Amino acid sequence: MRSLEFRSGGATLRYDATGHGTPVVLVHGLSGSGRWWRRNVPALSASHRVYVLDLAGYGQAYRQRALGVQGAADLIAAWLDHLDLRQVALVGHSLGGHISVHVAARRPGRVTHLVLACASGLLRGTPYRVALNLPRAALTGRVTFMPRILADTVRAGPLNVWRSTTDLLRDSVQELLPALSTRTLVVWGARDALVPPSMGRALAAAIPGAQYEEIPRAGHVVMVDAPERFNALVLAFLDGPVPDAPAEPSPPPAGQAGGEEA
């Protein structure tokens, strides 16, 4: 993949692109990087043009201050406009899913599919509580992935991680969800100790027509813990038939008034 750069409003977003077809944009989570999608890109790029982002302050874009949720959403929305991407599928993990909800709300004409993987948009608490849950979250996931998590966290630096954590806990997507018109798949790891599955079910229930899938024995980094199942779910969602819209209620027979009888 060829690494590219986009700048807007003083912030820089880095991205790689590979494959051909309708665009799929992968948005990593807190303290992460585009490398977290390495087990997913080959399967997705076989039938789609896949863009792997590094958010400002992280990955290849680490030499800058991390943006908050709103700022990151603005930057991604501007990037979509710059490339004139249409029929976009946004796939966001954790903080990336949180940001992706805002992008979908900002660009409903561009984003047609939304995949939220263990997204943080309804998470509440304090940065200290999140920090206390991190060791348990790591232990419920793929242990061999820990070196990548640690390397990306060190590269981002404690200030960026702290800023991002504080900001995401202040931002809620609750009010945006009922108005989302984007087809949405919510995917969760059944063993997620950072953002519990109950939050995933609540997220899906609040989005009209959203599909919820829970993967057994997977933790918070669900696309790494169970890549084959995750890839299959995403591809079936992206390439499968569009579900029928709910049928309109039949009108009452002629001459019969609606409502309760007197």
C-alpha positions as CSV (number, residue, x, y, z in Angstrom):
1,M,0.0,0.0,0.0
2,R,1.1,3.5,-0.7
3,S,1.1,6.0,2.2
4,L,-0.6,9.3,1.5
5,E,-1.3,12.5,3.4
6,F,-4.2,14.9,3.7
7,R,-4.0,18.3,5.6
8,S,-6.9,20.5,6.7
9,G,-7.3,23.1,9.4
10,G,-3.7,22.6,10.6
11,A,-4.2,18.8,11.2
12,T,-2.8,16.0,9.1
13,L,-4.4,12.6,8.4
14,R,-2.3,9.8,6.9
15,Y,-3.8,6.9,4.9
16,D,-3.0,3.9,2.8
17,A,-5.1,2.7,-0.1
18,T,-5.4,-0.7,-1.8
19,G,-7.9,-2.7,-3.9
20,H,-10.6,-1.8,-6.3
21,G,-14.4,-1.3,-5.9
22,T,-16.6,0.8,-3.7
23,P,-14.7,2.5,-0.9
24,V,-14.3,1.0,2.6
25,V,-12.6,3.4,5.2
26,L,-11.1,1.8,8.3
27,V,-10.8,4.0,11.3
28,H,-8.7,2.8,14.3
29,G,-9.4,3.4,17.9
30,L,-7.8,5.0,21.0
31,S,-4.0,4.6,21.0
32,G,-4.2,2.6,17.8
33,S,-3.0,2.9,14.2
34,G,-3.9,1.6,10.8
35,R,-1.8,-1.5,11.6
36,W,-4.5,-2.8,13.7
37,W,-6.4,-3.8,10.5
38,R,-3.7,-5.9,9.0
39,R,-5.8,-9.1,9.4
40,N,-8.7,-7.5,7.7
41,V,-7.4,-5.6,4.7
42,P,-6.6,-8.6,2.5
43,A,-10.2,-9.9,2.7
44,L,-11.9,-6.5,2.4
45,S,-9.6,-5.3,-0.5
46,A,-10.4,-8.3,-2.6
47,S,-13.7,-6.7,-3.6
48,H,-13.4,-3.1,-2.3
49,R,-11.1,-0.1,-2.4
50,V,-9.8,0.0,1.2
51,Y,-8.5,3.1,2.8
52,V,-6.7,2.6,6.1
53,L,-6.5,5.8,8.2
54,D,-4.0,7.0,10.8
55,L,-5.8,9.6,12.9
56,A,-4.0,12.9,13.8
57,G,-1.7,12.2,16.7
58,Y,-1.5,8.4,16.0
59,G,0.3,5.9,13.8
60,Q,2.2,7.6,10.9
61,A,0.5,10.9,11.9
62,Y,1.8,10.8,15.4
63,R,3.9,14.0,15.4
64,Q,1.0,16.3,16.2
65,R,-1.6,17.0,18.8
66,A,-4.5,14.5,18.8
67,L,-7.9,15.9,17.8
68,G,-11.0,15.5,19.8
69,V,-13.9,13.4,18.5
70,Q,-15.5,16.4,16.7
71,G,-12.3,17.6,15.2
72,A,-11.4,14.1,14.0
73,A,-14.9,13.8,12.4
74,D,-14.5,17.2,10.7
75,L,-11.1,16.1,9.3
76,I,-12.4,12.8,7.9
77,A,-15.4,14.5,6.4
78,A,-13.2,17.1,4.7
79,W,-11.0,14.2,3.4
80,L,-14.0,12.4,2.0
81,D,-15.0,15.7,0.2
82,H,-11.4,16.1,-1.0
83,L,-11.3,12.7,-2.7
84,D,-15.0,12.9,-3.6
85,L,-15.6,9.5,-2.2
86,R,-19.2,8.2,-2.6
87,Q,-21.0,5.1,-1.5
88,V,-18.6,4.9,1.4
89,A,-18.6,2.2,4.1
90,L,-17.1,3.5,7.3
91,V,-15.7,0.8,9.6
92,G,-14.7,2.2,13.0
93,H,-13.3,0.4,16.0
94,S,-13.7,1.8,19.6
95,L,-13.0,5.6,19.4
96,G,-12.9,5.2,15.6
97,G,-16.5,3.9,15.7
98,H,-17.5,6.9,17.9
99,I,-15.9,9.3,15.3
100,S,-17.5,7.4,12.4
101,V,-21.0,8.0,13.8
102,H,-20.3,11.8,13.7
103,V,-18.9,11.5,10.1
104,A,-22.0,9.6,8.9
105,A,-24.2,12.3,10.5
106,R,-22.2,15.0,8.8
107,R,-22.1,13.3,5.3
108,P,-25.2,11.2,4.8
109,G,-24.9,11.7,1.1
110,R,-21.5,10.0,1.0
111,V,-21.6,7.4,3.7
112,T,-24.0,4.5,2.9
113,H,-22.8,1.8,5.3
114,L,-21.5,2.1,8.9
115,V,-19.8,-0.7,10.8
116,L,-19.3,0.0,14.5
117,A,-16.9,-2.4,16.3
118,C,-16.9,-2.1,20.1
119,A,-17.6,1.6,19.6
120,S,-17.2,4.1,22.5
121,G,-20.0,6.5,21.7
122,L,-22.1,5.7,24.8
123,L,-19.2,5.1,27.2
124,R,-19.3,7.0,30.4
125,G,-16.9,7.3,33.4
126,T,-13.5,8.9,34.1
127,P,-10.2,8.4,32.4
128,Y,-9.0,6.7,35.6
129,R,-11.7,4.1,35.4
130,V,-10.9,3.5,31.7
131,A,-7.2,3.1,32.6
132,L,-8.1,0.6,35.4
133,N,-10.1,-1.5,32.9
134,L,-7.2,-1.6,30.3
135,P,-5.3,-4.5,31.8
136,R,-8.4,-6.7,32.0
137,A,-9.4,-5.7,28.5
138,A,-5.9,-6.8,27.3
139,L,-6.1,-10.1,29.1
140,T,-9.4,-11.0,27.4
141,G,-8.0,-10.4,23.9
142,R,-5.2,-11.9,21.7
143,V,-2.1,-11.8,23.9
144,T,0.2,-11.8,20.9
145,F,-1.2,-8.5,19.9
146,M,0.0,-6.8,23.0
147,P,3.3,-5.6,21.6
148,R,1.5,-3.7,18.8
149,I,-0.8,-2.1,21.4
150,L,2.1,-1.0,23.5
151,A,4.2,0.2,20.6
152,D,1.4,2.4,19.2
153,T,0.5,3.7,22.7
154,V,4.2,4.7,23.2
155,R,4.4,6.3,19.8
156,A,1.2,8.4,20.4
157,G,2.5,9.5,23.8
158,P,0.7,9.8,27.1
159,L,-0.6,13.3,26.5
160,N,-2.4,12.4,23.2
161,V,-3.9,9.3,24.8
162,W,-5.1,11.2,27.8
163,R,-6.6,14.0,25.7
164,S,-8.4,11.5,23.5
165,T,-9.7,9.5,26.5
166,T,-10.9,12.7,28.3
167,D,-12.6,14.0,25.1
168,L,-14.4,10.8,24.1
169,L,-15.9,10.5,27.6
170,R,-17.3,14.0,27.3
171,D,-18.9,13.3,23.9
172,S,-22.0,11.2,23.4
173,V,-23.6,10.1,20.1
174,Q,-26.9,9.3,21.9
175,E,-28.9,12.2,20.2
176,L,-27.5,11.4,16.7
177,L,-28.5,7.7,16.6
178,P,-32.3,7.9,16.0
179,A,-31.7,10.2,13.0
180,L,-29.1,8.0,11.3
181,S,-30.2,6.9,7.9
182,T,-27.1,4.9,7.2
183,R,-27.3,1.1,7.0
184,T,-25.5,0.0,10.2
185,L,-23.8,-3.1,11.5
186,V,-22.8,-3.2,15.1
187,V,-20.2,-5.9,16.0
188,W,-19.0,-6.7,19.5
189,G,-16.6,-9.0,21.2
190,A,-18.5,-11.0,23.9
191,R,-15.6,-10.7,26.2
192,D,-15.0,-6.9,25.8
193,A,-14.0,-5.7,29.2
194,L,-13.5,-2.1,28.1
195,V,-16.8,-1.3,26.4
196,P,-19.2,-4.0,27.5
197,P,-21.6,-5.8,25.0
198,S,-24.6,-4.3,26.8
199,M,-23.4,-1.0,25.4
200,G,-23.3,-2.5,21.9
201,R,-26.8,-3.8,22.2
202,A,-28.0,-0.4,23.3
203,L,-26.2,1.3,20.4
204,A,-27.8,-1.0,17.9
205,A,-31.2,-0.6,19.5
206,A,-31.0,3.2,19.1
207,I,-30.1,3.1,15.4
208,P,-33.1,2.5,13.0
209,G,-32.7,-0.9,11.3
210,A,-29.2,-1.6,12.8
211,Q,-28.0,-5.2,12.8
212,Y,-26.2,-6.5,16.0
213,E,-23.6,-9.3,16.0
214,E,-21.7,-10.6,19.0
215,I,-18.6,-12.8,18.5
216,P,-17.9,-15.3,21.2
217,R,-14.5,-15.4,22.9
218,A,-13.4,-12.1,21.3
219,G,-12.4,-9.1,23.4
220,H,-12.3,-5.4,22.7
221,V,-10.1,-5.5,19.6
222,V,-12.6,-7.8,18.0
223,M,-11.2,-7.6,14.4
224,V,-7.9,-8.9,15.7
225,D,-9.3,-11.5,18.1
226,A,-11.6,-13.0,15.5
227,P,-10.5,-11.7,12.1
228,E,-12.2,-14.5,9.9
229,R,-15.6,-14.1,11.6
230,F,-15.3,-10.3,11.6
231,N,-14.3,-10.1,7.9
232,A,-17.2,-12.5,7.0
233,L,-19.7,-10.4,8.9
234,V,-18.5,-7.1,7.3
235,L,-18.4,-8.5,3.8
236,A,-21.9,-10.1,4.1
237,F,-23.2,-6.8,5.3
238,L,-21.5,-4.7,2.5
239,D,-22.2,-7.1,-0.4
240,G,-25.4,-8.8,0.7
241,P,-28.9,-7.9,-0.4
242,V,-30.4,-4.7,0.9
243,P,-33.2,-5.5,3.4
244,D,-36.7,-4.6,2.4
245,A,-38.1,-1.4,4.0
246,P,-40.9,-1.9,6.5
247,A,-44.2,-2.1,4.8
248,E,-46.5,0.9,5.1
249,P,-49.7,0.2,7.1
250,S,-52.7,-0.5,4.9
251,P,-55.3,2.3,4.8
252,P,-58.7,1.6,6.5
253,P,-61.5,0.5,4.2
254,A,-63.4,3.2,2.4
255,G,-66.0,4.9,4.7
256,Q,-64.4,3.5,7.9
257,A,-62.8,6.1,10.2
258,G,-59.6,5.3,12.0
259,G,-59.0,5.5,15.7
260,E,-60.9,4.0,18.6
261,E,-64.6,3.3,18.5
262,A,-66.9,5.6,20.4
